[in-house]
Amino acid sequence: MTDDRLLPVALGPPSQTEIDGWRHTVKTVRNSPAVPEQFRNKPQEIFAVFLMGRELGIPPMRSLQLFDVIDGRTSPRAELLTLLATRAGHKIEGDANAEQATVRGTRGDTGAEMVVTVTLEEMSKVQQKGKPLTQKKVWLEYPADMLWARAVSRLVRRLCPDVLAGSLAAYATSEELPETLSQEVIEAPALDLTPNDAGGFSLEVSEDPGPDGDDTDTTGEPVHGSPSGPGEDS
């Protein structure tokens, strides 16, 4: 069954028509309260999320609700991971409370099964910027949602990573990235998103790739797990 919330997965670079459409959209909504705070007035990040969403078949504006940019990586929320796994014919179910979350998954093609449990005690040992991850505001306010999001991320990465077409976005935090990741950098034309005098900005392709943008996690409020809930990396 086709999920009408998703588009066909797009391969290859976007067309000029798509870029022109995104340019207009970003210019129109970048300061809108309808855009998550972490992306507001950040056209480069909005455009990057549009690109990531396109690769996974997610409409542009919906992508802003289903991705976070954390430590320079565009990471899908648990809702999107579940949606992608379901679209591929896999099954994900489970339960969560303030102490632990257990997620059970079954592949639709091979019947392979897996159970992943993530506990608050386990996550309290994860350090971010010298402090326990679980001491962050979003973890204190939404522990069950945060544990569920982390468990879903771990299950999808292990049981059906193919739903992300090999994307490293399945990894929840930098602590979970494999040590043997290639450090090869593929250079691509940079997009000039500098605001202009008219208050807008251009999406012109420059000859040389520009410097890396700000990769600081700017998610200050609980924003995931569900459409209105917190996320696993906040």
N, C-alpha and C positions, 0 to 999 in steps of 0.2 A: 504494500500500500504506500502511495506517495504522500509525504507530509507536505501540505500546501503552505507551510511556513518556510519551506526551503526552496531554493532555486537549484538548477543543475550546477554541478561543480564545474568551475571554469578553469581551464588550463591555458597557459601562455599569458602574455602580457595583456592588459586591458586595451580596448580599442580607443581611438581618439574620441569617439562619441561617448564612451563610458567616462573617460577622463573629464570631458567637458561637462557631463552631467554631474559628476562628483564635485567639480569645481564650483558649480552653481549651488549645489546642496550645501557644501561646507561653508561657503560664503554666507548663505542664508541662515544656517542653524548654529553656527559655531558659538554664538553667545546666548543661545536660547536656553531657558530653564528646562526645556524638554530634553536637553542633552545632559548626560551624566556630568557631574561637577568635574571629575577627573579629566574630561575631554574639553571642557568649556574654554574657548579662546585658544585652543591648541590645534590649529589646522593640520599640522604635520602628523600628529597622533591620530586625528580623525581619519585622515587619508590612509594611514597605515592600517587602521582597523578595517576600513572599507576594502582594502586589498586582501587582508587576511580572510574577511568574510566572503569575498568573492571566490577565493580558492576552496572554500568549504560549502559554497552554495547558500550563503546567508545574505539576505538583502542588506543594503548599506545602513539604513537607520536602525534596523533590528540588530545589526552587528554592534552598534554602540551600547546596546543593552546586554550583550552576551559575551563581551570580551573586556578584559582589564589589561592595561599596560603596566607591568610590574618589573622593576629592575631591568628595563630595556627590552622586555619580551612581551609579546602580545599573547595573553593566556586566556583560553576559553573558560567560562564559568561552568559549574556543575550542570546547570540546566542545559547548556549547549552540548556538553559531552553526552548527557543522557539522550538528547534529541538526535545526535549524530549516530549513536549506537543503535537506537531504535529504528532509525531510518535504514540502517544497514541490515536490519532483521535480527538484531541481538536483543536480549532481554536483560533488564536491570531492575532490581527491586531490593528492598531492605528496610531498615528502620534505624532511628537515631534518637539519642537523648543527650542530656548534658554531660554524660560520662563517656559515651562511646557511640560509634556508628558502625553498623555492619551492612555491607552491600554485597548482594549476590548477583552474579552475572552468568548468562548462558549464551554461547555463540549460536546464531541461527543456522550457520552452515555446517559446523562440525559437531555441535552439541557439547563442546567443551564447557566445563563449568568452573567457576572460581568464586571464592568468598574472601572478602577483604574486611578486616576490622581495624579501625583506628580509634585509639583511646585518648582521652584528655591527658592522661599521665604521659603517654608517649610524646604527644605534641608539646607538652610543657618542657621537654628536654631540647626542643629546637630553639636555637638562639637566632635572633635577628637584631643586628645593631647592638649586641651586647646584652639584650634583654630576652626573657622567655617569650616566645611567640604568643603564648596563651595570655600574656598580660596586656596585649593590645586591646583597645576598647572594643573592637568588633568581636573578639573572642570572648571577652567578659560578658557581653550583652547577648550574643547569639552562639553559644557553644555547640548546641546540637546542629545548627545549620553549618557551622564551620567544619565540624567533624564529618558531617555528611558530604560536604563538598570535597574535602580532602580524600575521603574514602572512594568517592566516585572517580575522582581524578586518578587515583592509584589503580583502581580496577580497570578502567578503560585503557590506561597505559600498558597494563600487563596482559589483559585478555584480548583486547581488540584495538591495538594501536593503529591498525590500518584505516580506521574511520577518520583519522586525522591525516592520512596520506603521508605518514612519517613525520608529521610536524612535531617539533619539540615542545609545542604549546601544551601537550598532555602532561608535561612535568609541572608539578604544582609550584615548587620553589627551587632556588638555585641549589639547595642542599640535596635535591633529588636528581640533579643532572648527573649522568654518567661521567666518570673521570676521563674517559677516552674520547670525548667529543672532539671532532676535528675543529681546528682553529682557523681553517681556511676561510678567507673573506672573499666573497664574490662582489666585485665592484659593478655598480650600475649607475646610470645617469641620475643625478640628483634633481629633485623637484624644488623649484624656487617658490616657497610659500610665504615670502616676506610681505607683510602688510604694505599696501601702497597708500598714496596720499588720499585716495578716495575712500579709504576705510575698508577696502576689500583686499584681495591678494591674488597673485597669479599662480598658475600651476605650469610654469614654463620649465622645460627640461634644459638644464645647463650642461655644458660640455664636460665638466669634471664633477665627480661625486663630491658632495659637500661633507662637512664634518658631522660626526654623530650628534644627534640631538640629545636633549635632556632625558636621561633614562631613569630619573628618580620616580619612585612610586608616589603618585600624588593622590591616591585613594584615601581620603580622610574620613569618609563615612561608610557605614555598612552598606554594601551594594550588591551582595550576591548570595548564591545558594539556591535561590528561587528568584522570580522576576523582581521581587522587592526585598530579597534577603541578602545576607552578607556573602562574601566570597572567600575562597580557601587561602588566598595569599594576602589578605588585608592585614 
